[in-house]
Amino acid sequence: MKPPVDVGLPSLDFNEMEVLAEKCEEEITGFIFQRIPEKSIEEMTVSCTLEMNEQLNLEIQIEINQKYHTGHDLENIIEEAAEHGSDWLEERLREMKAN
């Protein structure tokens, strides 16, 4: 897991955090589908939760069940997907702050 990054947060309300979380989930899902054949996935859950306290906290949960083994290292793909989601969110926050 990456250490916290201070990007200096833009002002976010609950709805904006909800939209960012949904888009982060979509980004992670797309990342996974680029690495694992979609037809091999029986069930997949991607959940991103944003909480604002003194800082913005991101929690990413990913679960994948495959119909058949494809030779992919699922744990590694899940870790990469979570890091990708975190990086994606960091970049969006930087863009929002710049605007």
HELIX and SHEET records of a PDB file:
HELIX    1   1 PHE A   14  PHE A   33  1                                  20    
HELIX    2   2 GLU A   38  SER A   40  5                                   3    
HELIX    3   3 LEU A   74  ALA A   98  1                                  25    
SHEET    1   A 2 ILE A  41  MET A  52  0                                        
SHEET    2   A 2 LEU A  56  GLN A  66 -1                                        
END                                                                             
